[in-house]
Amino acid sequence: MRRAGSVVAQILLEISDLVKPGATTADLDLFAQTRTKELGAKPAFKGYHGFPATLCVSVNEEVVHGIPSKKRILKDGDIVGIDFGVVLDGWFGDSARTFPVGKVSHEAEKLLEITEKSLYLGIEQARPGNHLFDIGYAVQNFVESHGYSVVREFVGHGIGKSLHEDPQVPNFGIRGKGMLLKPGMVLAIEPMINAGKPEVRVLSDGWTAVTVDKALSAHFEHTVAITEQGPEILTRV
């Protein structure tokens, strides 16, 4: 899983250079698909329950599962969430980052900062002896203290030989509740945080989830192994 995670991390790092005004979301997807093959892996998302692309690319008020398109051109001030996974030798890696496009507003900048920080606060709780909902509690407590809201409809998940495995890993919860965390578990921890209200809806394409109030949304994710020494991030360069 370290190898799969390394491929995901490397390609997301390379994509960051392509996220600029004038690029299409399809451009980013084609790049990821090509690089995945070059690095000896396969896209985890393409064909998953019929999803048509290598990347999920979600812009501004889109929360998750945006479908790349040649018609969707990034512009200065956008924020773009890129969710990406691969399978390598039967093992999966999954990660997401939300990137600023050009110069973004202070509001957008702060949302990205708080969402990314919440991810690492959640990861810090992924230790033997802690409980599953300690992760979500850490995320929720932090982002709500800054006036943001946690998406309820979509959550993190276990990951290994399949892209989505048990348990579900919500970004909210009561501290001390949920299953006991043990060494050897691997979780995809992924806060999805809205600048406005938590409610989302899915568009007519059957995939793209957007905020109901059209407020900005950000998404950060890492694949994290629980070890005796604490959390190990498998999708970090």
C-alpha positions in Angstrom: 0.0 0.0 0.0 3.0 2.3 0.5 3.8 1.8 -3.2 0.3 2.6 -4.3 0.2 5.6 -2.1 3.5 6.8 -3.4 2.1 6.8 -7.0 -1.0 8.7 -5.9 1.2 11.3 -4.1 3.6 11.7 -7.0 0.9 12.3 -9.6 -1.1 14.8 -7.4 2.2 16.7 -6.9 2.7 16.8 -10.7 -0.9 17.9 -11.3 -0.4 20.8 -9.0 1.7 22.5 -11.7 -1.1 22.1 -14.2 -3.8 23.7 -12.1 -3.9 27.2 -13.6 -6.3 29.5 -15.4 -7.2 28.2 -18.9 -6.7 24.5 -18.1 -9.7 22.3 -18.5 -10.6 19.7 -16.0 -10.3 17.2 -18.8 -6.7 18.2 -19.3 -6.0 17.3 -15.7 -7.8 13.9 -16.1 -5.8 13.0 -19.2 -2.5 13.8 -17.5 -3.4 11.6 -14.5 -4.5 8.7 -16.7 -1.3 8.8 -18.7 1.0 9.1 -15.7 -0.8 6.3 -13.9 -0.1 3.9 -16.7 3.5 5.1 -17.0 4.1 4.4 -13.3 2.7 0.9 -13.7 -0.6 1.4 -11.9 -4.3 1.5 -12.9 -6.9 4.2 -12.1 -9.0 3.2 -9.2 -12.0 5.4 -10.0 -12.5 4.9 -13.8 -15.3 2.4 -14.3 -16.0 2.2 -10.5 -19.8 2.0 -10.4 -19.7 3.5 -13.9 -17.7 6.6 -13.1 -16.2 7.8 -16.4 -12.9 9.3 -15.5 -9.6 8.9 -13.7 -10.0 11.9 -11.5 -12.9 13.4 -9.6 -12.5 17.2 -10.2 -14.8 19.4 -8.2 -14.8 23.2 -8.7 -16.0 25.8 -6.2 -19.4 24.8 -4.8 -18.9 21.2 -6.1 -18.1 19.1 -3.0 -17.0 15.7 -4.5 -17.3 13.5 -7.6 -17.2 16.1 -10.2 -16.8 14.7 -13.7 -13.9 16.1 -15.8 -14.9 17.9 -19.0 -13.3 19.7 -21.9 -16.0 22.4 -21.4 -15.0 23.1 -17.8 -12.2 25.7 -18.0 -10.5 26.8 -14.8 -10.4 30.5 -14.1 -8.6 32.8 -11.8 -10.1 32.7 -8.3 -11.5 29.2 -8.6 -10.8 26.4 -6.1 -10.6 22.9 -7.5 -10.7 19.7 -5.4 -8.9 16.8 -7.1 -9.6 13.3 -5.7 -7.4 10.5 -7.1 -6.8 6.8 -6.5 -4.9 4.0 -8.0 -4.6 0.2 -7.7 -1.1 -1.3 -7.8 -0.5 -5.0 -7.5 -4.0 -5.4 -6.0 -3.6 -2.7 -3.4 -5.3 0.7 -3.4 -4.2 4.2 -2.5 -6.6 7.3 -2.4 -5.9 10.9 -1.7 -7.4 14.4 -2.4 -6.3 18.0 -2.4 -8.1 21.3 -3.1 -6.0 23.7 -5.0 -6.3 27.5 -5.5 -6.4 28.6 -9.2 -4.4 31.7 -9.6 -5.2 34.3 -7.0 -8.2 33.3 -4.8 -10.2 35.3 -2.3 -9.3 35.4 1.4 -12.5 33.4 2.1 -11.4 30.6 -0.2 -7.8 30.7 1.1 -9.0 30.4 4.7 -11.4 27.5 3.8 -8.5 25.6 2.2 -6.3 26.2 5.2 -8.8 25.1 7.8 -9.9 22.0 5.9 -6.3 20.8 5.4 -5.5 21.5 9.1 -8.6 19.5 10.1 -7.4 16.5 8.0 -4.1 16.4 10.0 -6.0 16.8 13.3 -8.1 13.8 12.3 -5.0 11.8 11.3 -3.4 12.5 14.6 -6.2 10.5 16.3 -5.6 7.4 14.1 -3.7 5.6 16.9 -4.0 2.2 18.5 -6.3 2.4 21.5 -8.3 5.4 20.2 -11.8 5.0 18.9 -13.0 5.5 15.3 -15.1 8.6 16.1 -12.2 10.3 17.8 -11.1 11.1 14.2 -14.4 12.7 13.2 -14.7 14.6 16.5 -11.3 16.2 16.0 -12.3 17.3 12.5 -15.8 18.6 13.4 -14.7 20.4 16.6 -12.0 22.3 14.7 -13.9 23.3 11.6 -17.1 24.3 13.4 -15.0 26.5 15.8 -14.1 28.4 12.7 -17.7 28.8 11.5 -17.6 26.1 8.8 -19.7 22.9 8.4 -19.0 19.3 7.9 -20.7 17.3 5.1 -22.6 14.4 6.5 -23.6 12.5 3.3 -20.1 11.6 2.3 -17.5 10.1 4.6 -14.0 8.5 4.6 -13.6 4.7 4.6 -11.4 1.7 5.1 -9.1 0.9 2.2 -6.9 -2.1 1.2 -7.7 -4.7 -1.4 -10.8 -2.7 -2.3 -11.2 1.0 -2.8 -14.0 1.2 -0.2 -13.9 -1.1 2.7 -15.4 -1.0 6.2 -15.4 0.9 8.4 -17.0 4.2 7.3 -15.0 7.1 8.7 -17.3 10.1 9.3 -15.9 13.6 9.7 -18.1 14.1 12.8 -18.8 12.1 15.9 -18.7 11.7 19.6 -15.2 11.3 21.2 -14.7 7.8 22.7 -17.3 6.1 20.5 -17.0 3.7 17.6 -14.7 0.7 17.1 -11.3 0.5 18.7 -8.5 1.3 16.4 -5.8 -1.3 16.0 -2.4 -1.6 14.3 -2.7 -2.8 10.7 -5.9 -0.9 9.9 -5.7 1.4 7.0 -8.2 4.3 6.6 -8.9 6.9 4.0 -9.5 10.0 6.1 -11.1 12.8 4.1 -12.8 15.9 5.5 -15.3 17.6 3.1 -15.9 21.0 4.6 -18.4 23.7 3.4 -18.0 27.5 3.9 -21.8 27.6 4.4 -24.4 25.1 5.5 -23.7 21.3 5.5 -26.4 20.3 3.1 -25.5 18.9 -0.4 -27.4 17.6 -3.4 -26.3 15.5 -6.4 -26.7 16.9 -9.9 -28.5 15.3 -12.8 -25.3 13.6 -13.9 -25.7 11.2 -11.0 -22.3 12.0 -9.6 -21.4 15.6 -8.9 -22.4 16.7 -5.4 -22.8 20.4 -4.8 -23.6 22.6 -1.8 -27.3 23.4 -1.6 -26.5 27.1 -0.7 -23.8 27.3 -3.4 -21.1 28.1 -0.8 -17.6 27.0 -1.5 -16.5 23.5 -0.4 -13.0 22.0 0.1 -11.8 18.4 0.3 -8.5 17.0 1.6 -7.7 13.3 2.0 -4.9 10.9 2.9 -4.6 7.1 3.1 -3.4 6.4 6.6 -2.0 3.2 8.2 -2.5 2.7 11.9 0.8 1.4 13.4 2.2 0.7 16.9 4.1 4.0 16.5 1.0 6.0 15.5 -0.4 7.1 12.1 1.6 6.7 9.0 0.5 8.7 5.9 0.9 6.5 2.8 -0.1 9.2 0.3 2.5 11.8 1.2 5.5 12.5 -1.1 
